[in-house]
Amino acid sequence: MNTEGLESLSASELHDRAVRYAVRHGDLDFLWNLLKVIPAAEAATGHERETTASLSRVSALLSDAIAAGEGDLGEALRPVYLDYLAKHPEA
């Protein structure tokens, strides 16, 4: 799917496709990058308290990554999902 087709998807749909593809293909680089950008995305959505989450809490961050396609957080992460899915058109 090209970038134009991806743009029409909701943040939740983009998240689900990107995370499902990354998990299925063992793409730990994408998942790790997602974990690293979640705090900044949370800050951008006004959730400053969440930005103090430490990367040492990997299990909590993995849980966040799996659920990071909803609401304001999903919207803030749209560029991450769009970029990843554009690089993996078979997703």
VENQUIWO-V149312 format. One record per residue. N is the residue number from 1. RES is the residue in one letter. SS is DSSP state (H for helix, E for strand, L for the rest). PSI is psi as a letter, one per 40 degrees, with the letter a starting at -180 (none if undefined). NEAR is the number of other ideal C-beta (glycine too) atoms within 12 Angstrom. Layout:
N;RES;SS;PSI;NEAR, N;RES;SS;PSI;NEAR
This chain:
1;M;L;h;21, 2;N;L;i;13, 3;T;H;d;20, 4;E;H;d;12, 5;G;H;d;16, 6;L;H;d;27, 7;E;H;d;19, 8;S;L;e;14, 9;L;L;i;26, 10;S;L;i;20, 11;A;H;d;31, 12;S;H;d;22, 13;E;H;d;24, 14;L;H;d;36, 15;H;H;d;41, 16;D;H;d;26, 17;R;H;d;29, 18;A;H;d;40, 19;V;H;d;37, 20;R;H;d;23, 21;Y;H;d;24, 22;A;H;d;30, 23;V;H;d;20, 24;R;H;d;16, 25;H;L;e;18, 26;G;L;f;11, 27;D;L;g;22, 28;L;H;d;15, 29;D;H;d;15, 30;F;H;d;31, 31;L;H;d;31, 32;W;H;d;19, 33;N;H;d;27, 34;L;H;d;38, 35;L;H;d;33, 36;K;H;d;21, 37;V;H;e;29, 38;I;H;d;38, 39;P;H;d;29, 40;A;H;d;22, 41;A;H;d;34, 42;E;H;d;27, 43;A;H;d;19, 44;A;H;d;21, 45;T;L;e;24, 46;G;L;e;14, 47;H;L;g;21, 48;E;H;d;13, 49;R;H;d;11, 50;E;H;d;24, 51;T;H;e;21, 52;T;H;e;13, 53;A;L;h;26, 54;S;L;i;15, 55;L;L;e;21, 56;S;L;e;10, 57;R;L;f;16, 58;V;H;d;17, 59;S;H;d;14, 60;A;H;d;18, 61;L;H;d;26, 62;L;H;d;22, 63;S;H;d;16, 64;D;H;d;32, 65;A;H;d;38, 66;I;H;d;22, 67;A;H;e;21, 68;A;L;f;38, 69;G;L;e;31, 70;E;L;i;20, 71;G;H;a;20, 72;D;H;d;20, 73;L;H;d;32, 74;G;H;d;32, 75;E;H;d;24, 76;A;H;d;30, 77;L;L;e;40, 78;R;H;d;33, 79;P;H;d;25, 80;V;H;d;35, 81;Y;H;d;41, 82;L;H;d;30, 83;D;H;d;21, 84;Y;H;d;31, 85;L;H;d;33, 86;A;H;d;24, 87;K;H;e;23, 88;H;L;g;24, 89;P;L;e;15, 90;E;L;e;11, 91;A;L;none;29
